[in-house]
């Protein structure tokens, strides 16, 4: 069993329906609204991981860099893998095309499984 670090949380406004334990990104270019939407590709600049379900307009707690979180896997993930966003905000291992990394897996997981991760943010 992986160790779990407490998340560093911030509250944002949901710019659409968001599922818990998925990657989120800022909505549009006006970040003063503090509005996030589901991140769906490795080119999305990830803000963090939603820690609860939210519908458009609702407040949503997001785990930020420097803390732990839980994340839904979008495929098979090895412990220690760096993860990018994929369909529905799920995390997948970064491929050779790189992208914006949003988390590091703290345990092995398969598609649809929820795993412990450390929230990190950088581009490769």
Residue pairs with C-beta under 8 A, 6 or more apart in sequence:
1 107
2 79
2 106
2 107
2 115
2 116
3 106
3 116
4 68
4 106
4 116
5 67
5 68
5 118
6 67
6 68
7 49
7 51
7 63
7 64
7 67
7 68
7 69
7 119
8 63
8 64
8 65
8 66
8 67
8 119
9 51
9 61
9 62
9 63
9 64
9 67
10 48
10 61
10 62
10 64
11 34
11 59
11 60
11 61
11 62
12 24
12 34
12 35
12 36
12 47
12 59
12 60
12 62
13 33
13 34
13 35
13 36
13 57
13 58
13 59
13 60
14 35
14 36
14 37
14 54
14 55
14 56
14 57
14 58
14 59
14 60
15 27
15 28
15 35
15 36
15 37
15 56
16 27
16 37
16 38
16 56
17 38
17 54
17 55
17 56
18 24
18 36
18 37
18 38
18 50
18 53
18 54
18 55
18 60
18 89
19 38
19 50
19 53
19 72
19 88
19 89
20 50
20 51
20 52
20 53
21 49
21 50
21 51
21 69
21 70
21 71
21 72
21 114
22 38
22 39
22 49
22 50
22 71
22 72
22 88
22 89
22 90
23 38
23 39
23 44
23 46
23 48
23 49
23 50
23 71
23 85
23 89
23 90
23 91
23 102
23 103
24 36
24 37
24 38
24 39
24 46
24 47
24 48
24 49
24 50
24 60
24 62
24 89
25 36
25 37
25 38
25 39
25 44
25 45
25 46
25 47
25 85
26 35
26 36
26 37
26 45
26 47
27 33
27 35
27 36
27 37
28 35
36 47
36 50
36 60
36 62
38 50
38 88
38 89
39 46
39 85
39 89
39 102
40 85
40 86
40 87
40 88
40 89
41 84
41 85
41 86
41 99
42 84
42 85
42 86
42 94
42 95
42 97
42 98
42 99
42 100
43 99
43 100
44 85
44 100
45 100
46 84
46 85
46 100
46 101
46 102
46 121
47 62
47 64
48 62
48 63
48 64
48 65
48 69
48 102
48 119
49 62
49 63
49 69
49 70
49 71
49 102
49 103
49 117
49 119
50 60
50 61
50 62
50 63
50 89
51 60
51 61
51 62
51 63
51 69
51 70
52 60
52 61
54 60
63 69
63 119
64 119
65 119
65 120
65 121
66 119
67 118
67 119
68 106
68 116
68 117
68 118
68 119
69 103
69 116
69 117
69 118
69 119
70 114
70 115
70 116
70 117
71 83
71 90
71 91
71 103
71 114
71 115
71 117
72 88
72 89
72 90
72 91
72 112
72 113
72 114
73 90
73 91
73 92
73 109
73 110
73 111
73 112
73 113
73 114
73 115
74 86
74 87
74 88
74 90
74 91
74 92
74 111
75 86
75 90
75 92
75 93
75 110
75 111
76 93
76 108
76 109
76 110
76 111
77 83
77 91
77 92
77 93
77 105
77 108
77 109
77 110
77 115
78 93
78 105
78 108
79 105
79 106
79 107
79 108
80 104
80 105
81 93
81 94
81 104
81 105
82 93
82 94
82 101
82 103
82 104
82 105
82 120
82 124
83 91
83 92
83 93
83 94
83 101
83 102
83 103
83 104
83 105
83 117
84 91
84 92
84 93
84 94
84 95
84 99
84 100
84 101
84 102
85 91
85 92
85 99
85 100
85 102
86 92
90 111
91 102
91 103
91 105
91 117
94 101
94 124
98 123
98 124
99 123
99 124
100 121
100 122
100 123
101 120
101 121
101 122
101 123
101 124
102 119
102 120
102 121
103 117
103 118
103 119
103 120
104 117
104 118
104 120
105 115
105 116
105 117
106 115
106 116
106 117
106 118
107 115
107 116
108 115
109 115
